[in-house]
């Protein structure tokens, strides 16, 4: 019987995507007979600005045998409890999207219905006061979540801000230590099999030819295999996501030198034609401005960013141009695209690395043999499409729901026609307070609740099961919830103290 199992896997491109999949698949196959080769050129730079993550990253590297503290020390990381949105609703108004729950559900009825009923009775409160994650973030504090939380009030999660280049180096060390072969070379030609168009080999500038059976394209926006060789096609979403450019810059951690602790959250602030990020690392800050070239010139965007950065720059900001959207097929023939090669959604909710993680999980679940059954690729592409669309919808919501109206950009965001999938979600929540949940959906109801509440998109109707409850009886128990959270936050250490104890000194410099 012919052995049809894949024995030669070739990854094109390094960076975070390439080395993450190399490390993960090498670990997954536990030293088996499959050969994994990664081809990258040290002459070609990577985007490398993805410094913010969501909590799934911790599960990813823990599967590789790494601990939180090991990764934080190796990458100059700080803790991330969520994202603070400044000036998105109105100028001078902020809210936090935390990684965690709000309040306690009672009698099988979601907490937000009790919260809304109390507000309608004349006692409005900030929903963030019922979130331990949001409250810790706002206070600049951090502690590890309880492994056995006494109640849902204690449930929160956390992620990392890290140096993306150092993280890629860490993944490379893990991959190479476990047998992944690296070739430093430029690819000069992609060779296709005439009868079916599958990629069979890569010609390198060194004269070497690398043969493979399954290829993973991590070549970034270029899409060397998935697009240039296979001409897969791209689905553009710039009709609903208006931003298409960014400037990124690193700055000194001068705020820390002046006695301040780095904040345990990503800061995102609305600007005239987009938004600015600020991300603290142990040894520097990451800064950037994501904007729409239809609404502001490159020169004015650069000036806005420079004026907003309070620390000395470590280099001149560099521009990144992108087209929001996705490949029409993420898996085409014997090529699977990962990371930027598969598509791009702007970094507003730190989803780029998370989409790499979920892409790797799909590869593990649907790993093919040499026959490349079309059903596997069809399922992979369907999962990937749905996941990308649902992340897209979540990001669109942030723009569409703004109440600024002070510039053409923000007015045009209000005027975007919502995809049917998002329109249905918004209407079901605003009419009945109901959340729709799908498989392969990155953001769960608590995240949608944070954005709905932050942008004041709230249902007038509460669950009819609460019609018989006197709102006055809700005041005391909800006050107790807020008090319990305040007491935990008061006793928690500052974020900087946690870093000093476990994560410093600062890491090695990026190569």
C-alpha positions as CSV (number, residue, x, y, z in Angstrom):
1,X,0.0,0.0,0.0
2,X,1.4,3.4,-1.0
3,X,2.3,5.7,1.8
4,X,0.5,9.0,1.1
5,X,1.4,10.8,4.2
6,X,3.1,14.3,3.9
7,X,6.8,14.0,4.6
8,X,8.1,17.4,3.3
9,X,6.6,20.6,4.7
10,X,8.1,23.9,3.5
11,X,7.3,27.3,5.2
12,X,8.0,30.4,3.1
13,X,8.8,33.4,5.2
14,X,9.9,33.9,8.8
15,X,8.7,36.6,11.2
16,X,6.1,35.8,13.8
17,X,3.8,33.8,11.5
18,X,6.5,31.6,10.0
19,X,8.3,30.7,13.2
20,X,5.1,30.3,15.2
21,X,3.8,27.7,12.7
22,X,7.2,26.0,12.5
23,X,7.5,25.7,16.3
24,X,3.9,24.6,16.7
25,X,3.9,21.9,13.9
26,X,7.3,20.6,15.0
27,X,5.9,20.2,18.5
28,X,2.6,18.7,17.2
29,X,4.3,16.0,15.2
30,X,6.5,15.1,18.2
31,X,9.8,14.5,16.2
32,X,8.1,12.2,13.7
33,X,9.4,11.6,10.2
34,X,7.9,14.8,8.7
35,X,10.7,17.3,7.6
36,X,10.0,20.9,8.2
37,X,12.0,23.5,6.4
38,X,11.6,27.3,6.7
39,X,13.0,29.5,3.9
40,X,13.5,33.2,4.7
41,X,15.9,35.9,3.6
42,X,17.7,38.0,6.1
43,X,17.8,40.7,3.4
44,X,14.0,41.1,3.5
45,X,12.5,42.8,6.6
46,X,9.3,41.9,8.3
47,X,6.4,44.1,9.4
48,X,7.0,43.3,13.0
49,X,4.8,45.9,14.7
50,X,2.3,43.5,16.1
51,X,3.2,44.2,19.8
52,X,-0.3,43.7,21.3
53,X,-2.0,40.3,21.7
54,X,-5.1,38.8,23.2
55,X,-5.1,36.0,25.9
56,X,-5.0,33.1,23.5
57,X,-1.3,33.8,23.0
58,X,-0.6,32.5,26.4
59,X,-2.2,29.1,25.7
60,X,-0.2,29.0,22.4
61,X,3.2,29.3,23.9
62,X,2.3,27.2,26.9
63,X,1.7,24.3,24.5
64,X,5.3,24.8,23.4
65,X,6.5,24.3,27.0
66,X,7.1,28.0,27.7
67,X,5.9,29.9,30.8
68,X,4.5,33.4,31.0
69,X,7.6,34.6,32.8
70,X,10.0,33.0,30.3
71,X,8.3,34.7,27.4
72,X,8.0,38.1,29.2
73,X,11.7,38.1,30.0
74,X,12.7,37.1,26.5
75,X,10.5,39.7,24.8
76,X,10.5,42.7,27.0
77,X,6.8,42.1,27.6
78,X,4.3,43.9,29.9
79,X,0.9,42.7,30.9
80,X,-2.3,43.6,29.0
81,X,-5.6,43.5,30.8
82,X,-7.5,45.0,27.8
83,X,-7.8,48.1,25.6
84,X,-8.6,51.6,26.6
85,X,-10.5,53.6,23.9
86,X,-10.0,57.4,24.2
87,X,-12.2,59.9,22.3
88,X,-13.9,57.3,20.2
89,X,-17.4,58.0,21.5
90,X,-16.9,61.7,22.1
91,X,-13.8,63.8,22.7
92,X,-12.7,63.5,26.4
93,X,-14.6,60.2,26.9
94,X,-12.8,56.9,27.5
95,X,-13.8,53.3,28.3
96,X,-12.0,50.0,28.6
97,X,-12.6,46.7,26.8
98,X,-11.3,44.2,29.4
99,X,-10.5,40.5,29.0
100,X,-13.1,39.3,31.5
101,X,-16.7,39.2,32.6
102,X,-19.1,41.8,33.9
103,X,-21.0,41.1,37.1
104,X,-22.8,37.9,38.1
105,X,-25.6,36.2,36.2
106,X,-28.5,35.4,38.4
107,X,-31.4,32.9,37.9
108,X,-30.0,32.1,34.4
109,X,-30.4,35.7,33.3
110,X,-27.4,37.6,32.1
111,X,-26.1,40.3,34.4
112,X,-26.5,43.1,31.9
113,X,-30.2,42.9,32.2
114,X,-30.1,43.6,36.0
115,X,-27.6,46.4,35.3
116,X,-30.0,48.0,32.8
117,X,-33.0,47.6,35.0
118,X,-31.3,49.4,37.8
119,X,-30.2,52.2,35.4
120,X,-33.8,52.5,34.1
121,X,-35.0,52.9,37.7
122,X,-32.7,56.0,38.1
123,X,-29.5,54.5,39.4
124,X,-27.0,54.4,36.4
125,X,-23.6,52.9,37.1
126,X,-20.5,52.3,35.0
127,X,-20.4,48.7,33.8
128,X,-16.6,48.7,34.2
129,X,-17.2,48.9,38.0
130,X,-18.5,45.3,37.7
131,X,-15.3,44.0,35.9
132,X,-12.2,43.1,37.9
133,X,-10.1,43.2,34.7
134,X,-11.3,46.7,33.7
135,X,-11.0,48.0,37.3
136,X,-7.4,46.7,37.7
137,X,-6.4,48.2,34.3
138,X,-7.9,51.6,35.2
139,X,-5.9,51.6,38.4
140,X,-2.7,50.6,36.7
141,X,-2.5,47.4,38.7
142,X,-1.9,43.8,37.9
143,X,-2.1,40.4,39.6
144,X,-2.5,36.9,38.2
145,X,-6.1,35.6,38.0
146,X,-7.2,33.1,40.6
147,X,-6.9,29.5,39.5
148,X,-10.1,28.7,41.5
149,X,-12.1,31.9,41.3
150,X,-14.7,32.1,44.2
151,X,-17.3,33.8,41.9
152,X,-17.6,35.2,38.4
153,X,-16.6,38.6,39.8
154,X,-13.1,37.2,40.1
155,X,-12.9,36.0,36.5
156,X,-10.6,37.9,34.2
157,X,-7.8,37.1,31.8
158,X,-4.7,38.8,30.4
159,X,-2.4,38.9,27.5
160,X,1.0,40.4,26.6
161,X,2.5,43.5,25.0
162,X,5.8,42.2,23.5
163,X,8.6,43.1,21.1
164,X,7.4,41.2,18.0
165,X,11.0,40.8,16.7
166,X,12.1,39.3,19.9
167,X,9.0,37.0,20.0
168,X,9.9,35.8,16.5
169,X,13.4,35.1,17.7
170,X,12.1,33.1,20.6
171,X,9.8,31.0,18.3
172,X,12.8,30.4,16.0
173,X,14.9,29.1,18.9
174,X,12.1,26.7,19.9
175,X,11.6,25.5,16.3
176,X,15.3,25.0,15.5
177,X,16.0,23.3,18.9
178,X,13.3,20.8,17.9
179,X,14.7,20.1,14.4
180,X,13.3,22.7,12.0
181,X,15.7,23.4,9.2
182,X,16.2,27.1,8.3
183,X,17.5,28.3,4.9
184,X,18.6,31.9,4.6
185,X,18.0,32.7,0.9
186,X,15.8,34.6,-1.6
187,X,13.3,32.7,-3.6
188,X,13.9,33.3,-7.4
189,X,11.3,31.0,-8.8
190,X,8.3,29.0,-7.7
191,X,7.9,25.8,-9.8
192,X,4.4,24.4,-10.4
193,X,3.4,20.9,-11.5
194,X,2.0,21.3,-15.1
195,X,-0.9,18.8,-14.7
196,X,-2.5,20.4,-11.6
197,X,-0.7,23.6,-10.7
198,X,0.5,22.4,-7.3
199,X,3.8,23.9,-6.1
200,X,6.6,21.3,-6.3
201,X,9.7,23.3,-5.5
202,X,11.4,26.6,-4.9
203,X,14.5,27.8,-6.7
204,X,16.8,29.9,-4.4
205,X,19.4,32.5,-5.3
206,X,22.1,30.2,-3.9
207,X,21.4,27.7,-6.6
208,X,19.6,25.3,-4.3
209,X,16.2,23.9,-5.0
210,X,13.9,23.1,-2.1
211,X,11.2,20.4,-2.8
212,X,8.0,20.1,-0.8
213,X,4.7,18.4,-0.6
214,X,2.8,21.0,1.5
215,X,3.7,24.6,1.5
216,X,2.7,27.3,4.1
217,X,2.9,30.8,2.8
218,X,4.0,33.3,5.5
219,X,5.5,35.8,3.0
220,X,3.4,38.7,4.2
221,X,1.3,41.1,2.1
222,X,3.2,39.9,-1.0
223,X,1.7,36.4,-0.9
224,X,4.5,34.9,-2.9
225,X,2.9,31.5,-3.3
226,X,-0.8,32.0,-2.6
227,X,-1.1,35.1,-4.9
228,X,1.9,35.6,-7.1
229,X,2.3,31.9,-8.0
230,X,-1.3,30.6,-7.7
231,X,-3.2,33.9,-8.4
232,X,-5.8,33.1,-5.8
233,X,-7.5,36.5,-5.7
234,X,-8.3,39.0,-2.9
235,X,-11.6,40.1,-1.5
236,X,-11.3,43.8,-0.5
237,X,-13.2,45.3,2.4
238,X,-12.2,48.9,2.1
239,X,-15.9,49.8,1.6
240,X,-16.6,49.1,5.3
241,X,-13.1,49.5,6.8
242,X,-11.8,52.9,5.6
243,X,-8.3,52.9,7.0
244,X,-5.6,51.7,4.6
245,X,-2.3,53.1,5.9
246,X,-0.3,53.4,9.1
247,X,2.8,55.0,10.5
248,X,4.7,53.1,13.2
249,X,7.4,54.3,15.5
250,X,9.2,53.2,18.6
251,X,10.0,55.7,21.4
252,X,12.0,55.7,24.6
253,X,10.4,54.5,27.8
254,X,10.9,57.9,29.3
255,X,7.6,57.9,31.2
256,X,9.0,55.0,33.3
257,X,12.2,57.0,34.0
258,X,10.1,59.8,35.3
259,X,8.6,57.5,37.9
260,X,5.5,56.3,36.2
261,X,4.6,52.7,35.7
262,X,3.7,51.3,32.3
263,X,-0.1,50.9,31.9
264,X,-1.4,47.3,31.8
265,X,-3.5,48.0,28.7
266,X,-3.2,49.1,25.1
267,X,-4.1,52.7,24.6
268,X,-6.0,53.6,21.4
269,X,-6.9,57.2,20.8
270,X,-9.1,58.6,18.1
271,X,-7.6,61.1,15.7
272,X,-9.0,63.2,12.8
273,X,-8.8,60.4,10.2
274,X,-8.2,57.3,12.2
275,X,-6.6,56.3,15.5
276,X,-3.3,56.1,17.4
277,X,-2.0,53.2,19.4
278,X,0.4,53.4,22.3
279,X,1.8,50.1,23.7
280,X,4.2,49.9,26.7
281,X,7.1,47.4,26.7
282,X,9.7,47.1,29.4
283,X,12.4,48.9,27.4
284,X,10.4,51.2,25.1
285,X,7.0,52.2,23.7
286,X,5.4,51.2,20.5
287,X,3.4,54.0,18.8
288,X,1.4,54.2,15.5
289,X,-1.3,56.0,13.6
290,X,-3.8,54.0,11.5
291,X,-5.5,56.3,9.1
292,X,-7.5,56.6,5.9
293,X,-5.6,58.1,2.9
294,X,-8.9,59.2,1.5
295,X,-9.3,61.6,4.5
296,X,-5.8,62.8,5.3
297,X,-2.5,63.2,3.5
298,X,0.5,61.2,4.5
299,X,2.3,64.4,5.6
300,X,-0.5,65.5,7.9
301,X,-0.9,62.0,9.4
302,X,2.8,61.9,10.1
303,X,2.7,65.3,11.8
304,X,-0.3,64.2,13.9
305,X,1.5,61.1,15.1
306,X,4.7,62.9,16.0
307,X,2.9,65.6,17.9
308,X,1.1,63.0,20.0
309,X,4.2,60.9,21.1
310,X,5.5,62.3,24.4
311,X,8.8,60.5,24.4
312,X,11.9,60.9,22.2
313,X,11.7,58.7,19.0
314,X,14.1,55.9,18.5
315,X,13.7,56.2,14.7
316,X,11.7,58.0,12.1
317,X,8.2,56.6,11.7
318,X,7.9,54.1,8.9
319,X,4.8,53.8,6.7
320,X,2.8,50.6,6.1
321,X,0.2,50.4,3.3
322,X,-2.4,47.8,3.4
323,X,-5.7,46.7,1.9
324,X,-8.2,45.4,4.4
325,X,-9.6,42.1,3.3
326,X,-8.8,38.4,2.7
327,X,-7.6,36.0,0.2
328,X,-10.5,34.4,-1.7
329,X,-9.0,31.0,-0.6
330,X,-6.6,30.6,2.3
331,X,-5.9,27.1,1.2
332,X,-5.4,26.7,-2.6
333,X,-4.0,23.5,-4.1
334,X,-1.1,22.5,-1.8
335,X,-0.5,26.0,-0.4
336,X,-2.0,27.3,2.9
337,X,-1.6,31.0,3.6
338,X,-1.0,32.3,7.2
339,X,-0.6,35.7,8.7
340,X,-0.5,38.7,6.4
341,X,-0.4,36.4,3.4
342,X,-3.9,35.2,4.2
343,X,-5.4,38.7,4.5
344,X,-5.3,41.7,6.9
345,X,-7.6,43.3,9.4
346,X,-6.2,46.5,10.9
347,X,-4.7,46.1,14.4
348,X,-7.5,47.8,16.4
349,X,-8.3,44.7,18.5
350,X,-4.9,43.0,18.3
351,X,-6.2,40.1,16.2
352,X,-3.3,39.5,13.8
353,X,-1.3,37.1,15.9
354,X,-4.5,35.5,17.2
355,X,-5.5,34.7,13.6
356,X,-2.1,33.1,13.1
357,X,-2.9,30.9,16.2
358,X,-6.3,29.8,14.9
359,X,-4.8,29.2,11.4
360,X,-2.3,26.8,13.0
361,X,-5.1,25.0,14.9
362,X,-7.0,24.5,11.6
363,X,-3.8,23.1,10.0
364,X,-3.4,20.6,12.8
365,X,-7.1,19.5,12.6
366,X,-7.3,19.2,8.8
367,X,-3.7,18.2,8.0
368,X,-3.8,16.5,4.5
369,X,-2.1,13.7,2.8
370,X,-0.6,13.8,-0.7
371,X,-4.1,13.4,-2.2
372,X,-5.1,16.8,-0.9
373,X,-8.8,15.8,-0.6
374,X,-10.8,18.9,-1.7
375,X,-13.2,18.5,1.2
376,X,-10.3,19.5,3.6
377,X,-9.5,22.7,1.8
378,X,-13.2,23.6,1.4
379,X,-13.7,23.2,5.2
380,X,-10.6,25.1,6.0
381,X,-11.5,28.0,3.7
382,X,-15.1,28.1,5.1
383,X,-13.9,28.3,8.7
384,X,-11.3,30.9,7.8
385,X,-13.8,33.0,5.8
386,X,-16.3,33.0,8.6
387,X,-13.8,33.8,11.3
388,X,-12.3,36.7,9.3
389,X,-15.8,38.1,8.6
390,X,-16.7,37.9,12.3
391,X,-13.6,39.7,13.4
392,X,-14.2,42.3,10.6
393,X,-17.7,42.9,11.9
394,X,-16.4,43.4,15.4
395,X,-13.9,46.0,14.2
396,X,-16.5,47.8,12.0
397,X,-18.7,48.2,15.0
398,X,-16.1,50.4,16.7
399,X,-16.1,52.9,13.8
400,X,-19.8,52.8,12.9
401,X,-20.9,53.4,16.5
402,X,-18.9,56.6,17.1
403,X,-20.7,59.7,18.1
404,X,-18.0,62.2,17.1
405,X,-19.2,63.6,13.8
406,X,-16.5,66.3,13.9
407,X,-14.5,65.2,10.8
408,X,-15.4,63.7,7.4
409,X,-13.7,60.5,8.4
410,X,-15.9,59.9,11.4
411,X,-19.0,60.9,9.6
412,X,-18.2,58.5,6.8
413,X,-17.7,55.8,9.4
414,X,-21.2,56.4,10.7
415,X,-22.5,56.1,7.1
416,X,-21.0,52.7,6.3
417,X,-23.6,50.1,5.3
418,X,-23.2,47.3,7.9
419,X,-22.7,43.7,6.6
420,X,-25.9,41.8,7.2
421,X,-24.2,39.6,9.8
422,X,-23.3,42.6,11.9
423,X,-26.6,44.4,11.4
424,X,-28.4,41.4,12.7
425,X,-26.2,41.2,15.8
426,X,-26.7,44.9,16.6
427,X,-30.4,44.8,16.1
428,X,-30.9,41.7,18.3
429,X,-28.9,43.3,21.1
430,X,-30.4,46.8,21.0
431,X,-33.9,45.4,20.7
432,X,-33.7,42.5,23.2
433,X,-30.2,42.4,24.8
434,X,-29.5,39.1,23.1
435,X,-26.0,38.0,22.0
436,X,-25.5,35.8,18.9
437,X,-22.6,33.3,19.3
438,X,-21.0,31.4,16.5
439,X,-18.3,28.8,16.2
440,X,-14.9,30.2,15.1
441,X,-15.7,33.5,16.7
442,X,-12.8,35.2,18.4
443,X,-14.8,37.7,20.5
444,X,-17.3,36.3,23.0
445,X,-20.4,38.1,24.5
446,X,-18.4,39.9,27.3
447,X,-16.3,41.6,24.6
448,X,-19.3,42.6,22.6
449,X,-20.9,43.9,25.8
450,X,-17.9,46.1,26.5
451,X,-18.1,47.7,23.1
452,X,-21.9,48.1,23.1
453,X,-21.8,49.7,26.6
454,X,-18.7,51.8,25.7
455,X,-20.5,53.2,22.7
456,X,-23.8,53.5,24.5
457,X,-25.6,51.0,22.2
458,X,-27.9,49.6,24.9
459,X,-31.2,47.8,24.8
460,X,-34.3,49.7,26.2
461,X,-35.9,46.3,26.9
462,X,-34.7,44.1,29.7
463,X,-35.5,40.4,30.1
464,X,-39.2,40.0,30.8
465,X,-38.4,37.6,33.6
466,X,-37.3,40.6,35.6
467,X,-40.7,42.4,35.3
468,X,-41.7,41.1,38.7
469,X,-38.6,42.4,40.5
470,X,-38.7,45.7,42.3
471,X,-35.7,47.7,41.0
472,X,-35.1,48.9,44.5
473,X,-34.1,45.4,45.6
474,X,-31.3,45.4,43.0
475,X,-29.4,48.4,44.4
476,X,-27.8,46.7,47.4
477,X,-26.6,43.5,45.7
478,X,-25.1,45.4,42.8
479,X,-23.5,47.8,45.2
480,X,-21.9,44.8,47.0
481,X,-20.5,43.6,43.6
482,X,-18.9,47.0,43.1
483,X,-17.5,47.0,46.6
484,X,-16.0,43.5,46.3
485,X,-14.1,44.5,43.2
486,X,-12.9,47.8,44.7
487,X,-11.5,45.9,47.7
488,X,-9.5,43.4,45.5
489,X,-8.2,46.3,43.3
490,X,-7.1,48.2,46.4
491,X,-5.0,45.3,47.6
492,X,-3.4,44.5,44.2
493,X,0.2,45.5,43.4
494,X,1.0,48.1,40.8
495,X,1.8,46.7,37.3
496,X,5.3,48.0,37.6
497,X,5.9,46.2,40.9
498,X,4.8,42.9,39.2
499,X,7.3,43.5,36.4
500,X,10.1,44.4,38.8
501,X,9.5,41.2,40.8
502,X,9.2,38.7,37.9
503,X,10.2,40.1,34.6
504,X,13.1,42.5,34.7
505,X,15.9,43.2,33.9
506,X,15.2,44.3,30.3
507,X,15.7,41.7,27.6
508,X,18.4,41.4,25.0
509,X,18.3,43.8,22.1
510,X,16.5,42.7,18.9
511,X,18.9,41.4,16.2
